[in-house]
Amino acid sequence: MILIPEQIVYLREQRRNTKHALAGYSDYLSSKDITSGDYYAKEVIGDGVTDNQYHQERRKLGEITDLLENSEYLKTRQTDEIAIGTKFRIKFDGTGIENEFLLVESINELPIGQQFISIESPLGKSVAGKKEGERFSYVLNGRDRFDRQVITGTVTAIEKDLNNYTNFIRRKEKSDRICREAQARR
């Protein structure tokens, strides 16, 4: 899977929050001393729920860590045509409103409510490879085979200024990876 920097930032924050949540279970886990003969006597109604929550957090941490370690990181962005990692604006016909989106491989690792579009979505498939000013269209299927809607629009702008994206220091040469204070001292 290809992760864009915005996804990596979000996933790292989620990993940090999950580790913090797991640290909160340390008192609970230490009270469940399995080696003592009293273990079953210590169990209360809430233990099953707490155990389940603890294991869900551990599974979530494992999934996030696995995703961060085994994914490819996007290092360069397309600014002449829409590709994964490109921020762009489109205007849907009939609305007159411009919407801004960022094309990603998968939206499963992103916060809900952001303007991310998966390349596997009908909109993502229709705008991939388009340039500014080009038109797109796709079909939305409704509840039955007769309920279909054709959505059309125009790509109005592609963000060309790389400073308007989240970028990582990693793309700089190692010798240039110093903080501002160290740079000022030089």
ChimeraX attribute file (.defattr): number of C-alpha atoms within 10 A of each C-alpha:
attribute: neighborCount
match mode: 1-to-1
recipient: residues
	/A:1	12
	/A:2	16
	/A:3	22
	/A:4	24
	/A:5	17
	/A:6	17
	/A:7	21
	/A:8	21
	/A:9	16
	/A:10	14
	/A:11	21
	/A:12	14
	/A:13	12
	/A:14	17
	/A:15	20
	/A:16	13
	/A:17	14
	/A:18	19
	/A:19	15
	/A:20	11
	/A:21	14
	/A:22	17
	/A:23	10
	/A:24	12
	/A:25	14
	/A:26	10
	/A:27	9
	/A:28	13
	/A:29	13
	/A:30	9
	/A:31	11
	/A:32	15
	/A:33	13
	/A:34	12
	/A:35	7
	/A:36	8
	/A:37	9
	/A:38	11
	/A:39	12
	/A:40	11
	/A:41	7
	/A:42	12
	/A:43	12
	/A:44	8
	/A:45	7
	/A:46	9
	/A:47	13
	/A:48	11
	/A:49	10
	/A:50	14
	/A:51	14
	/A:52	12
	/A:53	14
	/A:54	18
	/A:55	13
	/A:56	13
	/A:57	18
	/A:58	16
	/A:59	13
	/A:60	16
	/A:61	20
	/A:62	14
	/A:63	13
	/A:64	18
	/A:65	15
	/A:66	11
	/A:67	17
	/A:68	18
	/A:69	10
	/A:70	10
	/A:71	12
	/A:72	12
	/A:73	15
	/A:74	15
	/A:75	13
	/A:76	13
	/A:77	18
	/A:78	16
	/A:79	19
	/A:80	15
	/A:81	20
	/A:82	24
	/A:83	21
	/A:84	24
	/A:85	24
	/A:86	23
	/A:87	26
	/A:88	23
	/A:89	17
	/A:90	23
	/A:91	18
	/A:92	18
	/A:93	14
	/A:94	9
	/A:95	8
	/A:96	10
	/A:97	10
	/A:98	16
	/A:99	13
	/A:100	18
	/A:101	19
	/A:102	24
	/A:103	25
	/A:104	24
	/A:105	20
	/A:106	18
	/A:107	18
	/A:108	10
	/A:109	16
	/A:110	17
	/A:111	12
	/A:112	9
	/A:113	6
	/A:114	11
	/A:115	14
	/A:116	20
	/A:117	21
	/A:118	18
	/A:119	20
	/A:120	15
	/A:121	13
	/A:122	15
	/A:123	19
	/A:124	22
	/A:125	16
	/A:126	17
	/A:127	24
	/A:128	17
	/A:129	14
	/A:130	17
	/A:131	18
	/A:132	18
	/A:133	13
	/A:134	14
	/A:135	18
	/A:136	18
	/A:137	17
	/A:138	17
	/A:139	13
	/A:140	12
	/A:141	12
	/A:142	10
	/A:143	7
	/A:144	7
	/A:145	7
	/A:146	8
	/A:147	9
	/A:148	12
	/A:149	11
	/A:150	9
	/A:151	15
	/A:152	16
	/A:153	20
	/A:154	20
	/A:155	23
	/A:156	18
	/A:157	21
	/A:158	23
	/A:159	20
	/A:160	16
	/A:161	9
	/A:162	14
	/A:163	8
	/A:164	9
	/A:165	17
	/A:166	12
	/A:167	17
	/A:168	12
	/A:169	10
	/A:170	10
	/A:171	11
	/A:172	9
	/A:173	8
	/A:174	9
	/A:175	6
	/A:176	11
	/A:177	13
	/A:178	11
	/A:179	8
	/A:180	9
	/A:181	8
	/A:182	9
	/A:183	10
	/A:184	8
	/A:185	6
	/A:186	6
